[in-house]
Amino acid sequence: MPDIKLVIFNLAGTIIEDGGEVLTAFANALRNNDIRFTDAELHEWKGASKRDVIRCFVGRQNGTAA
């Protein structure tokens, strides 16, 4: 069995209450990549899969949203 090099736990909003850092990180990432969104739209995605959030906003911007 190989040695474990890294273990990551996603606790924000699941086990501990975050202070909005996850939404702030998403907002910064989207803004830094010129992806349009409103704070209300982003807030609706709180707790969703990170991949789904990115897919939604990037897909909408590129006209490929489902």
PDB file of N, H, CA, C and O in Angstrom:
ATOM      1  N   MET A   1       0.844  -1.180   0.000  1.00  0.00           N
ATOM      2  CA  MET A   1       0.000   0.000   0.000  1.00  0.00           C
ATOM      3  C   MET A   1       0.892   1.247   0.000  1.00  0.00           C
ATOM      4  O   MET A   1       1.816   1.347   0.808  1.00  0.00           O
ATOM      5  N   PRO A   2       0.618   2.206  -0.910  1.00  0.00           N
ATOM      6  CA  PRO A   2       1.463   3.399  -0.978  1.00  0.00           C
ATOM      7  C   PRO A   2       1.256   4.301   0.238  1.00  0.00           C
ATOM      8  O   PRO A   2       0.195   4.310   0.862  1.00  0.00           O
ATOM      9  N   ASP A   3       2.305   5.056   0.550  1.00  0.00           N
ATOM     10  H   ASP A   3       3.167   5.049   0.044  1.00  0.00           H
ATOM     11  CA  ASP A   3       2.197   6.023   1.642  1.00  0.00           C
ATOM     12  C   ASP A   3       1.216   7.119   1.266  1.00  0.00           C
ATOM     13  O   ASP A   3       1.214   7.601   0.133  1.00  0.00           O
ATOM     14  N   ILE A   4       0.393   7.505   2.210  1.00  0.00           N
ATOM     15  H   ILE A   4       0.395   7.114   3.130  1.00  0.00           H
ATOM     16  CA  ILE A   4      -0.560   8.599   1.986  1.00  0.00           C
ATOM     17  C   ILE A   4       0.208   9.912   2.065  1.00  0.00           C
ATOM     18  O   ILE A   4       0.886  10.182   3.056  1.00  0.00           O
ATOM     19  N   LYS A   5       0.102  10.724   1.022  1.00  0.00           N
ATOM     20  H   LYS A   5      -0.448  10.505   0.217  1.00  0.00           H
ATOM     21  CA  LYS A   5       0.832  11.990   0.948  1.00  0.00           C
ATOM     22  C   LYS A   5      -0.009  13.184   1.357  1.00  0.00           C
ATOM     23  O   LYS A   5       0.513  14.180   1.857  1.00  0.00           O
ATOM     24  N   LEU A   6      -1.330  13.079   1.139  1.00  0.00           N
ATOM     25  H   LEU A   6      -1.754  12.270   0.732  1.00  0.00           H
ATOM     26  CA  LEU A   6      -2.198  14.220   1.410  1.00  0.00           C
ATOM     27  C   LEU A   6      -3.623  13.741   1.646  1.00  0.00           C
ATOM     28  O   LEU A   6      -4.118  12.866   0.935  1.00  0.00           O
ATOM     29  N   VAL A   7      -4.270  14.309   2.634  1.00  0.00           N
ATOM     30  H   VAL A   7      -3.868  15.019   3.212  1.00  0.00           H
ATOM     31  CA  VAL A   7      -5.684  14.055   2.903  1.00  0.00           C
ATOM     32  C   VAL A   7      -6.354  15.410   3.009  1.00  0.00           C
ATOM     33  O   VAL A   7      -5.889  16.286   3.739  1.00  0.00           O
ATOM     34  N   ILE A   8      -7.460  15.583   2.273  1.00  0.00           N
ATOM     35  H   ILE A   8      -7.838  14.872   1.681  1.00  0.00           H
ATOM     36  CA  ILE A   8      -8.184  16.852   2.285  1.00  0.00           C
ATOM     37  C   ILE A   8      -9.624  16.583   2.704  1.00  0.00           C
ATOM     38  O   ILE A   8     -10.268  15.669   2.189  1.00  0.00           O
ATOM     39  N   PHE A   9     -10.118  17.376   3.634  1.00  0.00           N
ATOM     40  H   PHE A   9      -9.595  18.118   4.052  1.00  0.00           H
ATOM     41  CA  PHE A   9     -11.501  17.286   4.066  1.00  0.00           C
ATOM     42  C   PHE A   9     -12.204  18.579   3.705  1.00  0.00           C
ATOM     43  O   PHE A   9     -11.685  19.664   3.968  1.00  0.00           O
ATOM     44  N   ASN A  10     -13.368  18.477   3.111  1.00  0.00           N
ATOM     45  H   ASN A  10     -13.790  17.596   2.897  1.00  0.00           H
ATOM     46  CA  ASN A  10     -14.177  19.647   2.777  1.00  0.00           C
ATOM     47  C   ASN A  10     -15.188  19.826   3.899  1.00  0.00           C
ATOM     48  O   ASN A  10     -16.227  19.166   3.916  1.00  0.00           O
ATOM     49  N   LEU A  11     -14.885  20.718   4.833  1.00  0.00           N
ATOM     50  H   LEU A  11     -14.041  21.254   4.819  1.00  0.00           H
ATOM     51  CA  LEU A  11     -15.718  20.883   6.014  1.00  0.00           C
ATOM     52  C   LEU A  11     -16.596  22.118   5.972  1.00  0.00           C
ATOM     53  O   LEU A  11     -17.612  22.180   6.664  1.00  0.00           O
ATOM     54  N   ALA A  12     -16.222  23.090   5.179  1.00  0.00           N
ATOM     55  H   ALA A  12     -15.397  23.040   4.617  1.00  0.00           H
ATOM     56  CA  ALA A  12     -16.920  24.379   5.181  1.00  0.00           C
ATOM     57  C   ALA A  12     -18.389  24.208   4.851  1.00  0.00           C
ATOM     58  O   ALA A  12     -18.747  23.723   3.777  1.00  0.00           O
ATOM     59  N   GLY A  13     -19.226  24.608   5.778  1.00  0.00           N
ATOM     60  H   GLY A  13     -18.935  25.001   6.650  1.00  0.00           H
ATOM     61  CA  GLY A  13     -20.662  24.532   5.575  1.00  0.00           C
ATOM     62  C   GLY A  13     -21.253  23.166   5.826  1.00  0.00           C
ATOM     63  O   GLY A  13     -22.475  23.019   5.841  1.00  0.00           O
ATOM     64  N   THR A  14     -20.416  22.160   6.024  1.00  0.00           N
ATOM     65  H   THR A  14     -19.423  22.279   6.012  1.00  0.00           H
ATOM     66  CA  THR A  14     -20.900  20.805   6.294  1.00  0.00           C
ATOM     67  C   THR A  14     -20.769  20.487   7.777  1.00  0.00           C
ATOM     68  O   THR A  14     -21.748  20.149   8.442  1.00  0.00           O
ATOM     69  N   ILE A  15     -19.559  20.600   8.279  1.00  0.00           N
ATOM     70  H   ILE A  15     -18.764  20.874   7.738  1.00  0.00           H
ATOM     71  CA  ILE A  15     -19.304  20.301   9.686  1.00  0.00           C
ATOM     72  C   ILE A  15     -19.110  21.582  10.491  1.00  0.00           C
ATOM     73  O   ILE A  15     -19.496  21.653  11.658  1.00  0.00           O
ATOM     74  N   ILE A  16     -18.522  22.576   9.875  1.00  0.00           N
ATOM     75  H   ILE A  16     -18.208  22.518   8.927  1.00  0.00           H
ATOM     76  CA  ILE A  16     -18.323  23.854  10.549  1.00  0.00           C
ATOM     77  C   ILE A  16     -18.997  24.966   9.751  1.00  0.00           C
ATOM     78  O   ILE A  16     -19.117  24.876   8.530  1.00  0.00           O
ATOM     79  N   GLU A  17     -19.421  25.981  10.426  1.00  0.00           N
ATOM     80  H   GLU A  17     -19.323  26.054  11.418  1.00  0.00           H
ATOM     81  CA  GLU A  17     -20.045  27.131   9.761  1.00  0.00           C
ATOM     82  C   GLU A  17     -18.936  28.019   9.208  1.00  0.00           C
ATOM     83  O   GLU A  17     -18.066  28.471   9.953  1.00  0.00           O
ATOM     84  N   ASP A  18     -18.969  28.265   7.913  1.00  0.00           N
ATOM     85  H   ASP A  18     -19.675  27.898   7.309  1.00  0.00           H
ATOM     86  CA  ASP A  18     -17.962  29.163   7.348  1.00  0.00           C
ATOM     87  C   ASP A  18     -18.504  30.583   7.392  1.00  0.00           C
ATOM     88  O   ASP A  18     -19.707  30.801   7.535  1.00  0.00           O
ATOM     89  N   GLY A  19     -17.620  31.516   7.271  1.00  0.00           N
ATOM     90  H   GLY A  19     -16.643  31.339   7.155  1.00  0.00           H
ATOM     91  CA  GLY A  19     -17.999  32.933   7.316  1.00  0.00           C
ATOM     92  C   GLY A  19     -18.189  33.523   5.934  1.00  0.00           C
ATOM     93  O   GLY A  19     -17.972  34.717   5.727  1.00  0.00           O
ATOM     94  N   GLY A  20     -18.598  32.683   4.982  1.00  0.00           N
ATOM     95  H   GLY A  20     -18.775  31.713   5.151  1.00  0.00           H
ATOM     96  CA  GLY A  20     -18.799  33.163   3.624  1.00  0.00           C
ATOM     97  C   GLY A  20     -17.567  33.041   2.743  1.00  0.00           C
ATOM     98  O   GLY A  20     -17.550  33.539   1.618  1.00  0.00           O
ATOM     99  N   GLU A  21     -16.536  32.377   3.255  1.00  0.00           N
ATOM    100  H   GLU A  21     -16.550  31.973   4.169  1.00  0.00           H
ATOM    101  CA  GLU A  21     -15.289  32.265   2.488  1.00  0.00           C
ATOM    102  C   GLU A  21     -15.462  31.499   1.190  1.00  0.00           C
ATOM    103  O   GLU A  21     -14.826  31.832   0.191  1.00  0.00           O
ATOM    104  N   VAL A  22     -16.311  30.477   1.186  1.00  0.00           N
ATOM    105  H   VAL A  22     -16.828  30.206   1.998  1.00  0.00           H
ATOM    106  CA  VAL A  22     -16.494  29.677  -0.028  1.00  0.00           C
ATOM    107  C   VAL A  22     -17.129  30.527  -1.124  1.00  0.00           C
ATOM    108  O   VAL A  22     -16.653  30.531  -2.260  1.00  0.00           O
ATOM    109  N   LEU A  23     -18.198  31.245  -0.792  1.00  0.00           N
ATOM    110  H   LEU A  23     -18.585  31.241   0.131  1.00  0.00           H
ATOM    111  CA  LEU A  23     -18.837  32.107  -1.795  1.00  0.00           C
ATOM    112  C   LEU A  23     -17.896  33.224  -2.244  1.00  0.00           C
ATOM    113  O   LEU A  23     -17.887  33.593  -3.418  1.00  0.00           O
ATOM    114  N   THR A  24     -17.115  33.756  -1.324  1.00  0.00           N
ATOM    115  H   THR A  24     -17.123  33.456  -0.370  1.00  0.00           H
ATOM    116  CA  THR A  24     -16.147  34.798  -1.679  1.00  0.00           C
ATOM    117  C   THR A  24     -15.095  34.248  -2.637  1.00  0.00           C
ATOM    118  O   THR A  24     -14.711  34.921  -3.594  1.00  0.00           O
ATOM    119  N   ALA A  25     -14.631  33.032  -2.383  1.00  0.00           N
ATOM    120  H   ALA A  25     -14.942  32.485  -1.606  1.00  0.00           H
ATOM    121  CA  ALA A  25     -13.641  32.410  -3.272  1.00  0.00           C
ATOM    122  C   ALA A  25     -14.228  32.195  -4.662  1.00  0.00           C
ATOM    123  O   ALA A  25     -13.565  32.462  -5.664  1.00  0.00           O
ATOM    124  N   PHE A  26     -15.485  31.706  -4.728  1.00  0.00           N
ATOM    125  H   PHE A  26     -16.023  31.489  -3.914  1.00  0.00           H
ATOM    126  CA  PHE A  26     -16.147  31.545  -6.017  1.00  0.00           C
ATOM    127  C   PHE A  26     -16.285  32.885  -6.729  1.00  0.00           C
ATOM    128  O   PHE A  26     -15.977  32.996  -7.916  1.00  0.00           O
ATOM    129  N   ALA A  27     -16.743  33.893  -6.013  1.00  0.00           N
ATOM    130  H   ALA A  27     -16.993  33.802  -5.049  1.00  0.00           H
ATOM    131  CA  ALA A  27     -16.935  35.217  -6.608  1.00  0.00           C
ATOM    132  C   ALA A  27     -15.622  35.751  -7.166  1.00  0.00           C
ATOM    133  O   ALA A  27     -15.585  36.280  -8.277  1.00  0.00           O
ATOM    134  N   ASN A  28     -14.556  35.616  -6.404  1.00  0.00           N
ATOM    135  H   ASN A  28     -14.587  35.187  -5.501  1.00  0.00           H
ATOM    136  CA  ASN A  28     -13.252  36.092  -6.874  1.00  0.00           C
ATOM    137  C   ASN A  28     -12.786  35.330  -8.105  1.00  0.00           C
ATOM    138  O   ASN A  28     -12.281  35.927  -9.056  1.00  0.00           O
ATOM    139  N   ALA A  29     -12.955  34.011  -8.089  1.00  0.00           N
ATOM    140  H   ALA A  29     -13.365  33.526  -7.316  1.00  0.00           H
ATOM    141  CA  ALA A  29     -12.537  33.195  -9.232  1.00  0.00           C
ATOM    142  C   ALA A  29     -13.341  33.561 -10.481  1.00  0.00           C
ATOM    143  O   ALA A  29     -12.779  33.695 -11.568  1.00  0.00           O
ATOM    144  N   LEU A  30     -14.645  33.720 -10.325  1.00  0.00           N
ATOM    145  H   LEU A  30     -15.102  33.610  -9.442  1.00  0.00           H
ATOM    146  CA  LEU A  30     -15.485  34.077 -11.470  1.00  0.00           C
ATOM    147  C   LEU A  30     -15.122  35.469 -12.000  1.00  0.00           C
ATOM    148  O   LEU A  30     -14.961  35.654 -13.207  1.00  0.00           O
ATOM    149  N   ARG A  31     -14.997  36.437 -11.103  1.00  0.00           N
ATOM    150  H   ARG A  31     -15.128  36.287 -10.123  1.00  0.00           H
ATOM    151  CA  ARG A  31     -14.628  37.808 -11.529  1.00  0.00           C
ATOM    152  C   ARG A  31     -13.267  37.834 -12.223  1.00  0.00           C
ATOM    153  O   ARG A  31     -13.097  38.488 -13.252  1.00  0.00           O
ATOM    154  N   ASN A  32     -12.303  37.116 -11.650  1.00  0.00           N
ATOM    155  H   ASN A  32     -12.441  36.585 -10.814  1.00  0.00           H
ATOM    156  CA  ASN A  32     -10.949  37.099 -12.222  1.00  0.00           C
ATOM    157  C   ASN A  32     -10.913  36.484 -13.615  1.00  0.00           C
ATOM    158  O   ASN A  32      -9.947  36.667 -14.355  1.00  0.00           O
ATOM    159  N   ASN A  33     -11.964  35.759 -13.969  1.00  0.00           N
ATOM    160  H   ASN A  33     -12.749  35.610 -13.368  1.00  0.00           H
ATOM    161  CA  ASN A  33     -12.035  35.128 -15.286  1.00  0.00           C
ATOM    162  C   ASN A  33     -13.148  35.720 -16.144  1.00  0.00           C
ATOM    163  O   ASN A  33     -13.583  35.123 -17.129  1.00  0.00           O
ATOM    164  N   ASP A  34     -13.603  36.920 -15.744  1.00  0.00           N
ATOM    165  H   ASP A  34     -13.250  37.405 -14.944  1.00  0.00           H
ATOM    166  CA  ASP A  34     -14.622  37.671 -16.496  1.00  0.00           C
ATOM    167  C   ASP A  34     -15.901  36.879 -16.727  1.00  0.00           C
ATOM    168  O   ASP A  34     -16.526  36.997 -17.781  1.00  0.00           O
ATOM    169  N   ILE A  35     -16.293  36.069 -15.740  1.00  0.00           N
ATOM    170  H   ILE A  35     -15.785  35.973 -14.884  1.00  0.00           H
ATOM    171  CA  ILE A  35     -17.542  35.321 -15.812  1.00  0.00           C
ATOM    172  C   ILE A  35     -18.604  36.142 -15.087  1.00  0.00           C
ATOM    173  O   ILE A  35     -18.437  36.490 -13.918  1.00  0.00           O
ATOM    174  N   ARG A  36     -19.696  36.451 -15.786  1.00  0.00           N
ATOM    175  H   ARG A  36     -19.831  36.168 -16.736  1.00  0.00           H
ATOM    176  CA  ARG A  36     -20.753  37.287 -15.214  1.00  0.00           C
ATOM    177  C   ARG A  36     -21.645  36.499 -14.252  1.00  0.00           C
ATOM    178  O   ARG A  36     -21.960  35.333 -14.492  1.00  0.00           O
ATOM    179  N   PHE A  37     -22.043  37.152 -13.166  1.00  0.00           N
ATOM    180  H   PHE A  37     -21.787  38.099 -12.971  1.00  0.00           H
ATOM    181  CA  PHE A  37     -22.948  36.573 -12.186  1.00  0.00           C
ATOM    182  C   PHE A  37     -23.424  37.687 -11.266  1.00  0.00           C
ATOM    183  O   PHE A  37     -22.818  38.757 -11.199  1.00  0.00           O
ATOM    184  N   THR A  38     -24.506  37.426 -10.565  1.00  0.00           N
ATOM    185  H   THR A  38     -24.999  36.557 -10.619  1.00  0.00           H
ATOM    186  CA  THR A  38     -24.926  38.342  -9.510  1.00  0.00           C
ATOM    187  C   THR A  38     -24.686  37.645  -8.175  1.00  0.00           C
ATOM    188  O   THR A  38     -24.595  36.419  -8.112  1.00  0.00           O
ATOM    189  N   ASP A  39     -24.587  38.429  -7.120  1.00  0.00           N
ATOM    190  H   ASP A  39     -24.662  39.425  -7.171  1.00  0.00           H
ATOM    191  CA  ASP A  39     -24.405  37.836  -5.796  1.00  0.00           C
ATOM    192  C   ASP A  39     -25.580  36.927  -5.445  1.00  0.00           C
ATOM    193  O   ASP A  39     -25.393  35.876  -4.833  1.00  0.00           O
ATOM    194  N   ALA A  40     -26.789  37.330  -5.832  1.00  0.00           N
ATOM    195  H   ALA A  40     -26.941  38.184  -6.329  1.00  0.00           H
ATOM    196  CA  ALA A  40     -27.979  36.517  -5.552  1.00  0.00           C
ATOM    197  C   ALA A  40     -27.901  35.170  -6.265  1.00  0.00           C
ATOM    198  O   ALA A  40     -28.222  34.137  -5.677  1.00  0.00           O
ATOM    199  N   GLU A  41     -27.472  35.178  -7.541  1.00  0.00           N
ATOM    200  H   GLU A  41     -27.212  36.017  -8.019  1.00  0.00           H
ATOM    201  CA  GLU A  41     -27.333  33.919  -8.285  1.00  0.00           C
ATOM    202  C   GLU A  41     -26.324  33.001  -7.605  1.00  0.00           C
ATOM    203  O   GLU A  41     -26.568  31.807  -7.435  1.00  0.00           O
ATOM    204  N   LEU A  42     -25.198  33.573  -7.224  1.00  0.00           N
ATOM    205  H   LEU A  42     -25.000  34.544  -7.362  1.00  0.00           H
ATOM    206  CA  LEU A  42     -24.153  32.773  -6.601  1.00  0.00           C
ATOM    207  C   LEU A  42     -24.632  32.211  -5.260  1.00  0.00           C
ATOM    208  O   LEU A  42     -24.351  31.059  -4.928  1.00  0.00           O
ATOM    209  N   HIS A  43     -25.345  33.017  -4.505  1.00  0.00           N
ATOM    210  H   HIS A  43     -25.574  33.953  -4.775  1.00  0.00           H
ATOM    211  CA  HIS A  43     -25.846  32.578  -3.198  1.00  0.00           C
ATOM    212  C   HIS A  43     -26.800  31.385  -3.334  1.00  0.00           C
ATOM    213  O   HIS A  43     -26.843  30.522  -2.457  1.00  0.00           O
ATOM    214  N   GLU A  44     -27.560  31.336  -4.428  1.00  0.00           N
ATOM    215  H   GLU A  44     -27.525  32.036  -5.140  1.00  0.00           H
ATOM    216  CA  GLU A  44     -28.479  30.215  -4.658  1.00  0.00           C
ATOM    217  C   GLU A  44     -27.741  28.881  -4.767  1.00  0.00           C
ATOM    218  O   GLU A  44     -28.328  27.826  -4.529  1.00  0.00           O
ATOM    219  N   TRP A  45     -26.474  28.925  -5.120  1.00  0.00           N
ATOM    220  H   TRP A  45     -25.997  29.782  -5.313  1.00  0.00           H
ATOM    221  CA  TRP A  45     -25.687  27.712  -5.308  1.00  0.00           C
ATOM    222  C   TRP A  45     -24.964  27.273  -4.039  1.00  0.00           C
ATOM    223  O   TRP A  45     -24.242  26.277  -4.066  1.00  0.00           O
ATOM    224  N   LYS A  46     -25.138  27.984  -2.936  1.00  0.00           N
ATOM    225  H   LYS A  46     -25.725  28.793  -2.915  1.00  0.00           H
ATOM    226  CA  LYS A  46     -24.446  27.636  -1.696  1.00  0.00           C
ATOM    227  C   LYS A  46     -24.747  26.187  -1.328  1.00  0.00           C
ATOM    228  O   LYS A  46     -25.907  25.778  -1.272  1.00  0.00           O
ATOM    229  N   GLY A  47     -23.701  25.424  -1.082  1.00  0.00           N
ATOM    230  H   GLY A  47     -22.759  25.756  -1.127  1.00  0.00           H
ATOM    231  CA  GLY A  47     -23.832  24.016  -0.707  1.00  0.00           C
ATOM    232  C   GLY A  47     -23.827  23.054  -1.873  1.00  0.00           C
ATOM    233  O   GLY A  47     -23.775  21.841  -1.674  1.00  0.00           O
ATOM    234  N   ALA A  48     -23.880  23.576  -3.086  1.00  0.00           N
ATOM    235  H   ALA A  48     -23.923  24.562  -3.247  1.00  0.00           H
ATOM    236  CA  ALA A  48     -23.893  22.708  -4.276  1.00  0.00           C
ATOM    237  C   ALA A  48     -22.479  22.215  -4.589  1.00  0.00           C
ATOM    238  O   ALA A  48     -21.490  22.705  -4.042  1.00  0.00           O
ATOM    239  N   SER A  49     -22.420  21.252  -5.467  1.00  0.00           N
ATOM    240  H   SER A  49     -23.223  20.854  -5.911  1.00  0.00           H
ATOM    241  CA  SER A  49     -21.141  20.736  -5.946  1.00  0.00           C
ATOM    242  C   SER A  49     -20.338  21.862  -6.580  1.00  0.00           C
ATOM    243  O   SER A  49     -20.865  22.634  -7.381  1.00  0.00           O
ATOM    244  N   LYS A  50     -19.083  21.952  -6.225  1.00  0.00           N
ATOM    245  H   LYS A  50     -18.655  21.325  -5.575  1.00  0.00           H
ATOM    246  CA  LYS A  50     -18.215  23.002  -6.790  1.00  0.00           C
ATOM    247  C   LYS A  50     -18.166  22.879  -8.317  1.00  0.00           C
ATOM    248  O   LYS A  50     -18.207  23.885  -9.025  1.00  0.00           O
ATOM    249  N   ARG A  51     -18.081  21.666  -8.810  1.00  0.00           N
ATOM    250  H   ARG A  51     -18.048  20.848  -8.235  1.00  0.00           H
ATOM    251  CA  ARG A  51     -18.043  21.458 -10.264  1.00  0.00           C
ATOM    252  C   ARG A  51     -19.320  21.954 -10.930  1.00  0.00           C
ATOM    253  O   ARG A  51     -19.273  22.567 -11.996  1.00  0.00           O
ATOM    254  N   ASP A  52     -20.460  21.685 -10.297  1.00  0.00           N
ATOM    255  H   ASP A  52     -20.498  21.186  -9.431  1.00  0.00           H
ATOM    256  CA  ASP A  52     -21.734  22.113 -10.869  1.00  0.00           C
ATOM    257  C   ASP A  52     -21.831  23.637 -10.925  1.00  0.00           C
ATOM    258  O   ASP A  52     -22.351  24.195 -11.891  1.00  0.00           O
ATOM    259  N   VAL A  53     -21.335  24.299  -9.899  1.00  0.00           N
ATOM    260  H   VAL A  53     -20.912  23.846  -9.114  1.00  0.00           H
ATOM    261  CA  VAL A  53     -21.353  25.766  -9.870  1.00  0.00           C
ATOM    262  C   VAL A  53     -20.533  26.326 -11.026  1.00  0.00           C
ATOM    263  O   VAL A  53     -20.994  27.195 -11.766  1.00  0.00           O
ATOM    264  N   ILE A  54     -19.323  25.821 -11.170  1.00  0.00           N
ATOM    265  H   ILE A  54     -18.949  25.115 -10.569  1.00  0.00           H
ATOM    266  CA  ILE A  54     -18.441  26.292 -12.247  1.00  0.00           C
ATOM    267  C   ILE A  54     -19.064  25.990 -13.602  1.00  0.00           C
ATOM    268  O   ILE A  54     -19.086  26.850 -14.482  1.00  0.00           O
ATOM    269  N   ARG A  55     -19.575  24.762 -13.776  1.00  0.00           N
ATOM    270  H   ARG A  55     -19.557  24.063 -13.061  1.00  0.00           H
ATOM    271  CA  ARG A  55     -20.220  24.384 -15.041  1.00  0.00           C
ATOM    272  C   ARG A  55     -21.365  25.328 -15.385  1.00  0.00           C
ATOM    273  O   ARG A  55     -21.510  25.741 -16.536  1.00  0.00           O
ATOM    274  N   CYS A  56     -22.164  25.663 -14.404  1.00  0.00           N
ATOM    275  H   CYS A  56     -22.046  25.328 -13.470  1.00  0.00           H
ATOM    276  CA  CYS A  56     -23.320  26.538 -14.631  1.00  0.00           C
ATOM    277  C   CYS A  56     -22.888  27.898 -15.150  1.00  0.00           C
ATOM    278  O   CYS A  56     -23.338  28.328 -16.212  1.00  0.00           O
ATOM    279  N   PHE A  57     -22.029  28.573 -14.419  1.00  0.00           N
ATOM    280  H   PHE A  57     -21.664  28.224 -13.556  1.00  0.00           H
ATOM    281  CA  PHE A  57     -21.676  29.940 -14.775  1.00  0.00           C
ATOM    282  C   PHE A  57     -20.797  30.017 -16.022  1.00  0.00           C
ATOM    283  O   PHE A  57     -20.997  30.894 -16.863  1.00  0.00           O
ATOM    284  N   VAL A  58     -19.841  29.124 -16.149  1.00  0.00           N
ATOM    285  H   VAL A  58     -19.679  28.412 -15.466  1.00  0.00           H
ATOM    286  CA  VAL A  58     -18.991  29.118 -17.344  1.00  0.00           C
ATOM    287  C   VAL A  58     -19.813  28.694 -18.559  1.00  0.00           C
ATOM    288  O   VAL A  58     -19.686  29.293 -19.627  1.00  0.00           O
ATOM    289  N   GLY A  59     -20.654  27.671 -18.410  1.00  0.00           N
ATOM    290  H   GLY A  59     -20.758  27.185 -17.543  1.00  0.00           H
ATOM    291  CA  GLY A  59     -21.484  27.210 -19.520  1.00  0.00           C
ATOM    292  C   GLY A  59     -22.445  28.290 -19.987  1.00  0.00           C
ATOM    293  O   GLY A  59     -22.639  28.485 -21.187  1.00  0.00           O
ATOM    294  N   ARG A  60     -23.042  28.985 -19.038  1.00  0.00           N
ATOM    295  H   ARG A  60     -22.884  28.826 -18.063  1.00  0.00           H
ATOM    296  CA  ARG A  60     -23.971  30.074 -19.395  1.00  0.00           C
ATOM    297  C   ARG A  60     -23.228  31.160 -20.169  1.00  0.00           C
ATOM    298  O   ARG A  60     -23.728  31.676 -21.168  1.00  0.00           O
ATOM    299  N   GLN A  61     -22.043  31.497 -19.700  1.00  0.00           N
ATOM    300  H   GLN A  61     -21.638  31.077 -18.888  1.00  0.00           H
ATOM    301  CA  GLN A  61     -21.248  32.545 -20.361  1.00  0.00           C
ATOM    302  C   GLN A  61     -20.869  32.128 -21.787  1.00  0.00           C
ATOM    303  O   GLN A  61     -20.847  32.952 -22.702  1.00  0.00           O
ATOM    304  N   ASN A  62     -20.575  30.853 -21.956  1.00  0.00           N
ATOM    305  H   ASN A  62     -20.593  30.183 -21.213  1.00  0.00           H
ATOM    306  CA  ASN A  62     -20.135  30.351 -23.265  1.00  0.00           C
ATOM    307  C   ASN A  62     -21.295  29.860 -24.129  1.00  0.00           C
ATOM    308  O   ASN A  62     -21.081  29.405 -25.253  1.00  0.00           O
ATOM    309  N   GLY A  63     -22.511  29.948 -23.614  1.00  0.00           N
ATOM    310  H   GLY A  63     -22.685  30.317 -22.701  1.00  0.00           H
ATOM    311  CA  GLY A  63     -23.669  29.497 -24.379  1.00  0.00           C
ATOM    312  C   GLY A  63     -23.802  27.996 -24.440  1.00  0.00           C
ATOM    313  O   GLY A  63     -24.458  27.472 -25.340  1.00  0.00           O
ATOM    314  N   THR A  64     -23.186  27.281 -23.491  1.00  0.00           N
ATOM    315  H   THR A  64     -22.654  27.707 -22.760  1.00  0.00           H
ATOM    316  CA  THR A  64     -23.245  25.826 -23.497  1.00  0.00           C
ATOM    317  C   THR A  64     -23.947  25.288 -22.257  1.00  0.00           C
ATOM    318  O   THR A  64     -23.866  24.092 -21.978  1.00  0.00           O
ATOM    319  N   ALA A  65     -24.632  26.145 -21.511  1.00  0.00           N
ATOM    320  H   ALA A  65     -24.697  27.116 -21.738  1.00  0.00           H
ATOM    321  CA  ALA A  65     -25.316  25.708 -20.283  1.00  0.00           C
ATOM    322  C   ALA A  65     -26.459  24.766 -20.632  1.00  0.00           C
ATOM    323  O   ALA A  65     -27.142  24.923 -21.644  1.00  0.00           O
ATOM    324  N   ALA A  66     -26.640  23.783 -19.759  1.00  0.00           N
ATOM    325  H   ALA A  66     -26.085  23.656 -18.937  1.00  0.00           H
ATOM    326  CA  ALA A  66     -27.718  22.807 -19.978  1.00  0.00           C
ATOM    327  C   ALA A  66     -29.050  23.367 -19.556  1.00  0.00           C
ATOM    328  O   ALA A  66     -30.069  22.686 -19.667  1.00  0.00           O
TER     329      ALA A  66
END
